[in-house]
Structures are given as structure tokens and as C-alpha cells.
Amino acid sequence: MLLLSLTLSLVLLSSSWGCGVPAIKPALNFNQRIVNGENAVPGSWPWQVSLQDSNGFHFCGGSLISQSWVVTAAHCNVVPGRHFVILGEYDLSSSTEPLQVLSISQAITHPSWNPTTMNNDLTLLKLASPAQYTTRISPVCLASSNEALPEGLTCVTTGWGRLSGVGNVTPARLQQAVLPLVTVSQCQQYWGSRITNSMICAGASGASSCQGDSGGPLVCQKGNTWVLIGIVSWGTSNCNVYAPAVYTRVSKFNTWINQVIAYN
């Protein structure tokens, strides 16, 4: 009987890891700045990936979308064998966190990625061994191809990027910021024709992503589920908090992502 109840509780545990529902709830503060961000609750963004080189230097973010796949930005230039996916990271200065350090077997960049225009800024990373889900490590849901983004959605970006557009100060602890989405026309008012339908804009409200956040998530809450709608892509070089930051629009790539996963 003991064995049965143990098995049952394990089944319940694994089924509770649907996508987009953190076991540890995030605490959101709606008036903070990200450039001057605020510390996230440890473990509350369980899909957040730190991409690091062999010296443990964090250079980009990413999002866990299944046990074997991570999505990041193409401009992060991830090289299998030289770079690693770190899961369960919160404090980069701590050596006591229960991390999973995973090798990358393949980096598959979108075939239409254009480094000049930053269009289609997306790379999928296949893990050499599958991630083990825990209370601090679980996947985010992918935006569907027809993802509707109603007004007033709560959206959050997270990362270890620079805290300011001046100087090179980076935080040890994972930062978060609540960001409003910006319409395509508002975004084009600032950036002009550089904004394509493969991009989504957010911020311009006194908060911004900055260098080092690249490849990381922009997630929006739908019901009690967090959905990955953007990948940190580009913005002003000085991380101007009144300019919209630009993200890869995940819904445009849902089909491609699922095809790559199916064939690899």
C-alpha cells in the first residue's frame, strides 16, 4: 500500500508540472524599474535559463520549453561544446544552489535569421541530456500561433542583464520587471520600419531589458498560466527606459518550433 501511495504521489507530482505554472509563486510589484529592477523570488521563474561559458560567465538568458529544449535568441551565438545551459540558477554568486548544468547537443537557428535587421532572432537548443523537473525547474508554455494579447495583460521579463545603460553593473540575483505591451503602431512611431510582424514590443514605461537579458523570456499571465510570448532581442544601446524594447514574437514561430522538435 505504501508503494502504491508513493507511486501515486509521484504521478501527481509529475502531472502538476504542466507548462507555465511555477511551483513557487512569483511576487509582482507593479511600480518597479528593471533597469534598477527588483530581485525575483528564488525559484519563481522555473523556466529561466542562464547560458554560460566554461568559466561560468553568464552571457545570455533562455527559456526551458520541454525536458530537452530551450529557446533563446539567435544573436546570442550559442556554440554547442563551448556553452552550457544552467537550470535552477538564481544567485550567480552562490555556489550552493541545486543547479543542473547541461551540455547542448544542437543549436538550431531560424533559417531566416537576419543579423543586420535582427529579424527572426530565434535559436532552439537541444539538451544533450534531459532536464529533471523540480519545484525550481519546469517549462513555460509557448504562445500559440493565434495567440491573442488583450489589453491589460500582466507581462514580465526576467534576467541577469545590466542594471543601467551606463556602466557595466550586473546583478548577482535574477531580476524581474512588470512591463506593459506596446502596440505595433506605437512601437513603429519610435523605431520606424525596423519593426516587423515577427517582433513584439514592451516597456517604454520606466522599465527596460538591457544587455545580458538577451534570449530571456517575456511572459504574460493568462488565467493562472504563464505563456512565453517574447524573447529578449534588441533595444536602445543605453537601455533607455522610455523606449520600447523589442522581443522576438514567439507566436509567429510556434509551427517552426514544433517542427524542429518533432524532427530532432
Secondary structure as GFF3:
##gff-version 3
##sequence-region A 1 264
A	DSSP	alpha_helix	2	15	.	.	.	ID=ss1
A	DSSP	beta_strand	38	39	.	.	.	ID=ss2
A	DSSP	beta_strand	48	53	.	.	.	ID=ss3
A	DSSP	beta_strand	58	64	.	.	.	ID=ss4
A	DSSP	beta_strand	69	72	.	.	.	ID=ss5
A	DSSP	three_ten_helix	74	76	.	.	.	ID=ss6
A	DSSP	beta_strand	83	87	.	.	.	ID=ss7
A	DSSP	beta_strand	100	109	.	.	.	ID=ss8
A	DSSP	beta_strand	123	127	.	.	.	ID=ss9
A	DSSP	beta_strand	141	142	.	.	.	ID=ss10
A	DSSP	beta_strand	155	159	.	.	.	ID=ss11
A	DSSP	beta_strand	175	179	.	.	.	ID=ss12
A	DSSP	beta_strand	181	182	.	.	.	ID=ss13
A	DSSP	alpha_helix	184	191	.	.	.	ID=ss14
A	DSSP	three_ten_helix	192	194	.	.	.	ID=ss15
A	DSSP	beta_strand	199	203	.	.	.	ID=ss16
A	DSSP	beta_strand	217	222	.	.	.	ID=ss17
A	DSSP	beta_strand	225	234	.	.	.	ID=ss18
A	DSSP	beta_strand	244	249	.	.	.	ID=ss19
A	DSSP	three_ten_helix	250	253	.	.	.	ID=ss20
A	DSSP	alpha_helix	254	263	.	.	.	ID=ss21
###
